[in-house]
C-alpha cells in the first residue's frame, strides 16, 4: 500500500494566550475568520468552510526504550465515533514548525486491534519497522482531543486548518496533563504543499506569543511525562547494579594495569 504524504505546519500558543486564542478563533463567523486568515495566508480569495468538530481518542504504542520516539515515527490507534484506524507515520523531512511524514492508514475492528496487540503489531512492524521486528510494543501515551476543522480553498490549493484542544494521558498510571492547545495547517494537495512554506512566516503574526512545534502530540506526551528521562535512569540503574557493575570493575582494573605498564615504560625511558 502506497503511503500518503502529510505536509503540515504546527503552532503552539504560549500558555497565557491559549484559551484566549482558541476562544477567539472558534467564535468568529465565517466572514470574520476569512478576513483574519487572509492576513497570514497571503493574497487572493479563499473559500472557507467549517468541516465540523470531532472528538478524537488516540493511543500511541512504542517499545520500552522508545525506539519510535527516537526516530520521530509513530504507531497510533485512532478512535473517532465507532471507527477505529491504525495509523503509522514516518518522518521524511523537518524544518522549524514544518513536518513532512509518510502516512499509512488501515481500518481495523475491535477484535483485530486485540489480535494486533497480542502479536505486538507484528504484521505491520515487520513491514514498516523491520529493525524492530520481535520487539514488544505497549501503550505509552493517550490523547483526548477536541478538534475543530476548517477547509480553505483557493483556486487549485486546498488546506485544512485544525484547532485542537487536548489532554495528554500517561497510559501507565493514568496521570493527565492540563488542557493543551495546538494549531495545525495541513496541505491537502500538491499545489497547497508548494505554498505552505511561503505561508509559514506569516502564521506567527496571526498567532501572537506562540512558537512553531516540530513535535507530534506523542512526542510532546513523552516529554511532558519525562518518559524519555525515566527510561535512561532505569537503564543506568539496572546497569550499575547488575552485570554492568562487573564490567565497570573490569574496565577500571584494566585501566589501572595499563597505567602501571605505561608508568614503568616511562621510568625505563627516563633512565640514562
C-alpha positions in Angstrom: 0.0 0.0 0.0 1.5 3.3 -1.1 1.7 5.9 1.7 0.2 9.4 1.5 2.3 12.4 2.3 1.4 14.6 5.2 2.7 18.1 5.0 1.7 20.5 7.8 2.7 23.4 10.0 2.2 23.1 13.8 1.9 26.1 16.1 1.8 26.0 19.9 0.4 29.1 21.6 2.1 30.4 24.7 0.2 29.4 27.9 -1.2 32.8 28.5 -2.6 33.0 25.0 -4.1 29.5 24.6 -7.6 29.9 25.9 -8.0 33.4 24.6 -6.8 32.5 21.2 -8.9 29.3 20.7 -12.0 31.0 22.1 -11.5 33.9 19.7 -10.9 31.8 16.6 -13.7 29.4 17.5 -16.2 32.2 18.0 -15.6 34.0 14.7 -18.1 33.9 12.0 -17.0 32.5 8.6 -16.7 36.1 7.2 -14.6 37.3 10.2 -12.4 34.2 10.1 -11.9 34.6 6.3 -10.7 38.2 6.9 -8.3 37.0 9.7 -6.9 34.2 7.7 -6.3 36.4 4.7 -3.7 38.2 6.9 -1.4 35.3 7.1 -2.2 33.0 4.2 -1.5 35.7 1.6 -3.3 37.5 -1.2 -6.1 36.0 -3.2 -9.5 35.0 -2.2 -10.1 31.8 -0.2 -13.3 29.9 0.2 -13.5 28.9 3.8 -16.0 26.4 5.2 -16.5 24.7 8.5 -15.9 21.0 8.3 -17.1 20.4 11.8 -16.0 19.4 15.3 -15.0 15.9 16.3 -13.7 14.2 19.4 -10.6 12.0 18.7 -9.1 9.5 21.1 -5.6 8.4 20.1 -3.4 5.7 21.7 0.3 5.6 20.9 2.4 2.5 21.2 6.2 2.1 21.4 8.9 -0.1 22.6 10.2 0.1 26.2 13.3 2.0 25.0 11.2 4.4 22.9 12.6 3.4 19.5 9.7 5.1 17.6 10.1 8.2 19.6 13.8 8.3 18.8 13.2 8.2 15.1 10.2 10.6 15.1 7.8 7.9 14.0 4.6 6.7 15.5 2.3 3.8 15.7 -1.1 5.1 16.6 -4.6 3.7 17.1 -7.3 6.3 16.5 -10.9 6.1 17.7 -13.4 8.5 16.2 -17.0 7.5 17.0 -17.4 3.9 16.1 -14.5 3.9 13.7 -11.0 2.6 14.6 -7.9 3.1 12.5 -4.3 2.0 12.8 -2.0 4.8 11.6 1.7 4.6 11.0 3.8 7.7 10.3 7.5 8.1 9.5 9.3 11.4 9.2 10.6 12.3 5.7 11.7 15.9 6.3 11.6 18.6 9.0 12.2 22.3 9.5 11.0 24.9 12.0 7.4 24.1 12.6 7.1 22.2 9.3 6.8 18.5 9.0 6.6 16.1 6.1 5.6 12.5 7.0 4.7 9.4 5.1 1.4 8.1 6.5 -0.2 4.6 6.2 -3.8 4.2 7.4 -5.7 1.0 8.0 -9.3 0.4 9.1 -9.4 -2.2 11.8 -12.1 -3.8 14.0 -12.1 -4.1 17.8 -11.2 -7.7 17.5 -8.4 -7.0 15.0 -7.0 -4.5 17.5 -6.9 -7.1 20.2 -5.2 -9.5 17.9 -2.6 -6.9 16.9 -1.8 -6.0 20.5 -1.3 -9.7 21.3 1.2 -10.1 18.5 2.9 -6.7 19.1 1.6 -5.5 15.7 3.9 -7.9 14.0 2.4 -7.9 10.5 2.8 -4.1 10.4 6.1 -3.8 12.3 7.8 -6.3 10.1 6.9 -4.2 7.0 7.3 -0.6 8.3 9.9 -1.0 11.1 11.7 -4.3 10.3 14.6 -3.4 12.6 12.1 -3.6 15.5 10.7 -7.0 14.5 10.1 -9.2 17.5 10.2 -6.3 20.0 7.3 -5.7 22.5 5.0 -2.8 22.0 2.9 -1.3 24.7 0.6 1.7 25.2 2.5 4.7 26.4 0.5 7.9 25.7 -3.2 8.5 25.1 -4.6 11.8 23.8 -8.1 13.1 24.2 -8.6 15.7 21.5 -11.5 18.0 20.6 -10.7 19.2 17.1 -12.4 22.0 15.0 -11.6 21.8 11.3 -11.9 24.5 8.6 -11.4 23.8 4.9 -9.6 26.5 3.0 -9.6 26.5 -0.8 -8.0 28.9 -3.3 -8.0 28.0 -7.0 -6.3 24.6 -7.0 -4.9 24.9 -3.5 -6.7 23.1 -0.6 -5.7 23.4 3.1 -7.2 22.2 6.4 -6.9 24.4 9.5 -7.3 22.4 12.7 -7.8 23.9 16.1 -7.0 21.3 18.8 -7.8 21.3 22.5 -6.4 18.2 24.0 -5.2 16.4 27.1 -2.2 14.0 27.3 -2.6 10.9 29.4 0.2 8.6 30.7 -1.1 5.1 29.9 1.0 3.5 32.7 -0.5 5.4 35.6 -3.5 7.4 34.2 -1.9 10.8 35.1 -3.2 13.6 32.8 -1.8 16.9 31.7 -3.7 20.2 31.8 -5.7 21.3 28.8 -3.2 21.9 25.9 -3.7 23.6 22.5 -2.3 23.4 19.1 -3.0 24.8 15.6 -2.3 22.8 12.5 -2.3 23.9 8.9 -2.2 21.0 6.5 -1.7 21.0 2.8 -4.3 18.7 1.2 -2.9 18.6 -2.3 0.4 19.2 -4.2 -0.4 22.8 -5.1 -1.1 23.7 -1.5 2.1 21.9 -0.4 4.1 24.2 -2.6 2.6 27.2 -1.0 2.8 26.0 2.6 6.5 27.2 3.2 5.5 30.6 1.9 2.6 30.8 4.3 4.6 29.8 7.3 6.5 33.0 8.1 3.2 34.9 8.4 1.5 32.4 10.6 3.1 33.6 13.9 1.8 37.1 13.1 -1.7 35.7 13.5 -0.9 33.6 16.5 0.9 36.1 18.6 3.1 34.9 21.6 3.3 31.4 20.0 6.0 29.2 18.7 6.4 26.6 15.9 6.5 23.0 17.0 8.4 20.1 15.5 6.9 17.6 17.8 3.9 15.3 17.3 1.5 15.0 20.2 3.1 11.7 21.0 6.5 13.3 21.4 5.0 16.1 23.5 3.4 13.4 25.7 6.7 11.5 26.2 8.5 14.7 27.2 5.6 16.0 29.3 5.7 12.9 31.5 9.5 12.6 31.3 9.3 9.1 29.9 12.5 9.6 27.9 14.4 10.5 31.1 12.7 7.8 33.1 13.9 5.1 30.7 17.5 6.1 30.8 17.5 6.5 34.6 16.1 3.0 34.8 18.6 1.6 32.3 21.5 3.3 34.1 20.3 1.9 37.5 20.0 -1.6 36.1 23.4 -1.4 34.5 25.1 -0.1 37.7 23.5 -2.7 40.0 23.8 -5.7 37.7 26.3 -7.2 35.2 27.2 -3.6 34.2 28.8 -3.1 37.6 31.1 -6.1 37.0 32.0 -4.7 33.6 32.8 -1.3 35.2 35.1 -3.0 37.7 36.9 -4.9 34.9 37.3 -1.7 32.9 38.8 0.1 35.9 41.2 -2.8 36.6 42.4 -2.9 33.0 42.8 0.8 33.0 44.9 0.6 36.2 47.1 -2.1 34.7 47.6 -0.1 31.5 48.6 3.0 33.5 51.0 0.9 35.6 52.6 -0.5 32.4 52.8 3.0 30.9 54.4 4.3 34.1 57.1 1.5 34.1 57.8 2.2 30.4 58.3 5.9 31.1 60.6 5.1 34.0 62.7 2.9 31.9 62.8 5.5 29.1 63.9 8.2 31.6 67.0 6.2 32.8 70.3 7.2 31.2 
